[in-house]
Amino acid sequence: MNILKQRIKEKGYLLADGATGTNLFAMGLESGHSPEFWNVEYPERVAQNHASFIDAGSDIILTNTFGANSFRLQLHNAEKEVNKLNYEGALIAKKVVIDSKKNTLIAGSIGPTGEIIEPLGTTTWSETTEAFSEQAKALHDGGVDFFWIETMSSEDEMRCALDATKDFGIPTICSYSFDTHGKSMMGLEPKELISLAEKYYPDIIGYGANCGTGASELIGSIMCFFKARKNESMIIAAKANCGIPEFIKGEIHYNGTTTLMADYACFARDIGATIIGGCCGTTHEHVKAMSEALKKNKPGSFSKLIEEEKYNLIELKKIIESLGEMTDGNVAMIRRYLRPNGSEENTGDKRKRTKRRLRHSGNS
């Protein structure tokens, strides 16, 4: 049994960390400056961010390497620094874990290249795979416990990343970022990530959603993952943004409270996610609230309803009331996934009725 599944078996779930960029900006990172440069410029600040999440209760921390691939670093004329930035990022996390004297796991964060693979774009499959392989090797050499390929939206790019990580002898988790209507920027929905990830099992041991447009929308994706999966031994991971971003006085702020994120964590756990964390906007205070809420949570009610195909608008309304609105498209997709035959909505009238029912509890 690999280390992730062993830890989940022992605890029931694992709590991941929160945002990297948000918290580094609070420490002085300037807009336009690559966060990964801080692995060599201000390693003590990166370490402080990791340590704060461990103190808040995180069982998993992600390395400060999200954009440390050659394509992204080329924008800063630093494409030759891939090995150094990833290796140092892993070492920083490893030292923090050792100093904490806790069994926190280290995930090597691998984000998208920002390029589009041909024929739609100009980047080749081999160039993209090579970029991810270079990053994965440096993270592996630095001592990460597993890889987390995150915030992807393209199946082609995800395939390249999965091919690059599958032969290092450590597990991999992969996640898409689903935006409005529950689909990725390239139009993919949860069942398509499930189908891809299951083909790579057991090298790839889990999948899920991160980032996106808020906790409520991401919980919708988790519901779809739970209902559509075939290989139940694979892990479902949830790492939502801390509410919705708002532009205030020239800066981006996320409106999620500690209470909202605590509720989100419990919904995610109830529905079947066993790795739960936060993404953009999520601070150490949010993670602490999530940790405390999960310790008190008794999971199983929602996932049991989904398994028995008894999940209905009443339960979905509870999520929306707690975490915020979902787009009509996402609600329609969730209803489609939860129906036994997975049939599509046939008319606009059904969508309108769904919206009315969600807003009026007496009609749910």
C-alpha positions in Angstrom: 0.0 0.0 0.0 1.4 3.4 -1.0 2.0 6.1 1.6 -1.1 8.2 0.7 -3.5 5.3 1.0 -1.9 4.2 4.2 -2.3 7.6 5.8 -5.9 7.9 4.6 -6.6 4.4 6.0 -5.2 5.5 9.4 -7.0 8.9 9.7 -9.9 8.6 7.3 -8.9 11.7 5.3 -5.9 14.0 4.8 -6.0 17.7 5.0 -3.9 19.5 2.4 -2.6 23.1 2.7 -4.0 26.3 1.2 -2.8 29.0 -1.2 0.9 29.6 -2.0 0.6 32.8 -4.0 -1.9 34.5 -1.8 0.2 34.1 1.3 3.5 34.9 -0.4 2.0 38.1 -1.7 1.1 39.0 1.9 4.8 38.5 2.7 5.9 40.9 0.1 5.9 39.1 -3.3 5.4 41.6 -6.0 2.9 41.2 -8.9 4.7 39.8 -12.0 7.5 38.2 -10.0 7.5 34.5 -10.2 6.8 33.0 -6.7 9.2 30.1 -7.5 12.1 32.5 -7.5 11.6 32.9 -3.8 12.9 29.3 -3.4 16.4 30.8 -3.8 15.8 34.5 -3.0 13.7 34.1 0.2 13.6 30.5 1.2 12.9 31.4 4.8 9.6 33.0 3.8 8.6 30.0 1.7 9.5 27.8 4.7 7.4 30.1 7.0 4.3 29.5 4.8 4.8 25.8 4.9 5.3 25.8 8.7 2.2 27.9 9.3 0.1 25.3 7.3 1.6 22.4 9.3 0.8 24.2 12.5 -2.7 24.8 11.3 -3.2 21.1 10.8 -2.2 20.3 7.2 -1.2 16.6 6.6 0.0 17.6 3.1 2.0 20.6 1.9 2.6 21.5 -1.7 5.9 22.7 -2.9 6.3 26.2 -4.2 6.9 25.0 -7.7 3.5 25.4 -9.5 5.0 27.4 -12.4 8.5 26.0 -12.3 8.5 24.4 -15.8 10.6 25.7 -18.7 7.7 27.2 -20.6 6.6 29.4 -17.7 10.1 30.3 -16.6 11.0 31.3 -20.1 8.7 34.3 -19.6 11.3 35.5 -17.0 14.3 34.3 -19.1 14.9 31.6 -16.5 14.2 28.4 -18.4 17.6 27.1 -17.4 16.7 27.3 -13.7 14.1 24.5 -13.8 16.2 22.0 -11.9 17.4 24.4 -9.3 14.0 26.0 -8.5 12.2 22.7 -8.2 15.0 20.9 -6.3 15.3 23.8 -3.8 11.5 24.0 -3.5 11.4 20.3 -2.5 14.3 20.8 0.0 12.6 23.7 1.7 9.5 21.7 2.3 11.4 18.7 3.4 13.4 20.7 6.0 10.2 22.2 7.4 8.7 18.8 7.8 11.8 17.5 9.6 11.9 20.5 11.9 8.2 20.1 12.7 8.7 16.5 13.8 5.4 15.7 12.2 4.6 13.1 9.5 3.4 15.7 7.0 3.6 14.6 3.4 5.2 16.7 0.6 3.4 17.0 -2.7 5.5 18.2 -5.7 3.3 20.8 -7.3 3.2 20.7 -11.1 1.1 23.3 -12.9 0.3 23.9 -16.6 2.8 25.2 -19.1 0.5 27.9 -20.4 0.9 26.5 -23.9 -1.4 24.7 -26.3 -0.3 21.5 -27.9 -0.5 21.1 -31.7 -2.5 21.0 -33.9 -4.5 23.7 -32.0 -1.2 25.3 -30.8 2.4 25.2 -31.8 3.9 23.2 -28.9 4.6 19.5 -29.6 3.6 16.6 -27.4 7.3 15.6 -26.9 8.3 19.2 -25.9 5.5 19.3 -23.3 6.3 15.9 -21.9 10.0 16.7 -21.7 9.2 19.9 -19.8 7.1 18.0 -17.2 9.8 15.3 -16.9 12.5 17.8 -16.2 10.4 19.3 -13.4 9.3 15.9 -12.0 12.9 14.6 -11.8 14.1 17.6 -9.8 11.1 17.4 -7.4 11.8 13.6 -7.0 15.5 14.2 -6.4 14.5 16.8 -3.8 12.5 14.2 -1.9 8.8 14.8 -2.5 6.5 12.0 -1.4 4.2 12.3 -4.4 3.4 14.5 -7.3 0.3 16.7 -7.6 -0.5 17.8 -11.2 -2.9 20.6 -10.7 -5.0 23.3 -12.3 -5.0 21.6 -15.7 -7.8 22.2 -18.3 -6.5 20.3 -21.4 -6.6 16.5 -21.7 -3.5 16.6 -24.0 -1.5 18.5 -21.5 -2.7 16.3 -18.7 -1.6 13.2 -20.6 1.9 14.7 -21.1 2.2 15.4 -17.4 0.9 11.9 -16.4 3.4 10.3 -18.8 6.1 12.4 -17.3 5.4 11.4 -13.7 4.3 7.8 -13.9 7.7 6.1 -13.8 9.4 7.7 -10.8 8.1 5.1 -8.3 6.0 7.5 -6.3 2.2 8.2 -6.5 0.6 11.0 -8.5 -2.6 12.9 -7.9 -4.1 14.9 -10.8 -6.7 17.7 -10.8 -8.5 19.8 -13.3 -9.7 23.4 -12.7 -13.4 23.5 -13.5 -14.9 26.9 -14.2 -18.5 28.1 -14.9 -20.9 25.4 -15.8 -18.7 22.7 -14.1 -16.3 22.4 -17.1 -12.7 23.2 -17.7 -11.5 26.0 -19.9 -11.2 23.4 -22.7 -14.7 22.1 -22.2 -13.9 19.0 -20.2 -16.1 17.7 -17.4 -15.4 15.3 -14.4 -16.1 12.0 -16.2 -13.5 12.8 -18.8 -10.8 13.2 -16.1 -12.0 10.0 -14.4 -11.7 8.1 -17.7 -8.2 9.3 -18.3 -6.9 8.9 -14.7 -8.3 5.3 -14.4 -6.3 4.3 -17.5 -3.1 5.2 -15.6 -3.9 3.4 -12.4 -2.0 2.4 -10.2 0.7 4.8 -11.2 -1.9 7.6 -10.9 -3.8 6.9 -7.7 -6.2 9.8 -7.5 -7.9 12.7 -9.2 -10.0 15.7 -8.4 -10.6 19.4 -8.7 -8.7 22.5 -7.6 -9.0 26.2 -8.0 -12.0 27.1 -10.2 -14.7 29.6 -9.3 -15.4 29.0 -5.6 -16.2 26.3 -3.1 -19.8 25.7 -4.1 -18.9 25.1 -7.7 -16.0 22.8 -6.8 -18.2 20.7 -4.5 -20.5 20.1 -7.5 -17.5 18.7 -9.3 -16.7 16.4 -6.4 -20.3 15.1 -6.4 -19.9 14.3 -10.1 -16.6 12.5 -9.4 -18.1 10.4 -6.7 -21.1 9.3 -8.8 -19.2 8.6 -12.1 -16.1 6.8 -10.8 -15.6 3.2 -11.7 -12.4 2.4 -9.7 -13.5 3.1 -6.2 -9.9 2.5 -4.9 -8.8 5.7 -6.4 -8.6 8.8 -4.2 -10.9 11.9 -4.8 -9.2 15.2 -4.0 -10.8 18.6 -3.4 -8.8 21.9 -3.2 -11.2 24.8 -3.6 -10.6 28.5 -3.8 -11.6 30.5 -0.7 -14.9 31.8 -2.0 -15.1 34.2 -4.9 -12.4 36.7 -5.9 -13.3 40.4 -5.6 -11.3 43.4 -6.8 -11.0 45.9 -3.9 -8.8 49.0 -4.0 -6.7 47.6 -6.8 -6.1 44.2 -5.2 -7.8 40.8 -5.4 -9.4 39.5 -2.2 -11.3 36.3 -1.7 -14.6 36.5 0.2 -14.5 33.1 1.8 -14.7 33.1 5.6 -13.3 30.5 8.0 -16.8 29.3 8.5 -17.4 28.9 4.8 -14.2 26.9 4.3 -15.0 24.7 7.3 -18.4 23.9 5.9 -16.8 23.3 2.5 -14.3 20.8 4.0 -17.1 18.9 5.7 -19.3 18.8 2.5 -16.2 17.5 0.6 -15.6 14.8 3.2 -19.3 13.8 3.3 -19.5 13.4 -0.4 -16.4 11.2 -0.7 -13.2 13.3 -1.0 -10.4 11.9 1.2 -7.8 14.6 0.4 -9.2 18.1 1.2 -7.5 21.5 1.1 -7.8 25.0 -0.1 -6.5 26.9 -3.2 -6.4 30.6 -4.0 -7.2 32.9 -1.1 -6.9 30.2 1.5 -4.8 31.2 4.5 -3.5 29.3 7.5 -6.6 30.6 9.5 -8.9 29.0 7.0 -7.0 25.7 7.1 -7.1 25.7 10.9 -10.9 26.1 10.8 -11.1 23.3 8.3 -8.9 21.1 10.5 -11.1 21.7 13.5 -14.3 21.1 11.6 -13.2 17.8 10.0 -12.2 16.5 13.4 -15.8 16.9 14.6 -17.4 15.8 11.3 -19.1 12.5 11.0 -19.0 11.7 7.2 -21.1 9.5 5.1 -24.6 10.9 4.9 -24.4 12.6 1.6 -22.2 10.0 -0.1 -24.6 7.3 1.0 -27.5 9.2 -0.6 -25.6 9.5 -3.9 -24.7 5.8 -3.9 -28.4 4.9 -3.3 -29.5 7.4 -5.9 -31.6 9.3 -3.4 -29.7 12.5 -3.6 -32.1 15.3 -4.5 -32.5 19.0 -4.6 -32.9 19.3 -0.9 -29.3 18.2 -0.2 -28.0 20.3 -3.2 -29.8 23.3 -1.7 -28.0 22.9 1.6 -24.7 23.2 -0.2 -25.7 26.3 -2.1 -27.2 28.0 1.0 -23.9 27.3 2.9 -21.3 27.9 0.2 -22.9 30.2 -2.4 -24.6 29.9 -5.8 -23.8 27.5 -8.5 -24.3 28.3 -12.2 -27.3 26.8 -13.9 -25.0 24.8 -16.1 -23.3 23.2 -13.2 -26.6 22.4 -11.5 -27.9 20.8 -14.7 -24.7 18.7 -15.0 -24.9 17.5 -11.4 -28.5 16.5 -11.9 -27.5 14.6 -15.0 -24.7 12.8 -13.2 -26.9 11.9 -10.3 -29.7 10.4 -12.4 -29.4 6.6 -12.7 -29.3 6.7 -16.6 -27.2 9.9 -16.7 -29.6 11.3 -19.3 -29.3 14.9 -20.5 -31.8 17.7 -19.6 -34.3 17.9 -22.4 -35.7 21.4 -22.1 -35.0 24.8 -20.8 -38.1 24.4 -18.7 -36.4 21.8 -16.6 -33.5 24.1 -15.9 -35.9 26.9 -14.9 -37.7 24.6 -12.5 -34.4 23.5 -11.0 -33.5 27.1 -10.3 -36.8 27.9 -8.7 -36.7 24.8 -6.5 -33.2 25.6 -5.3 -34.3 29.1 -4.3 -37.5 28.1 -2.5 -37.2 25.5 0.1 -40.9 25.0 0.3 -40.9 23.6 -3.2 -37.8 21.4 -2.9 
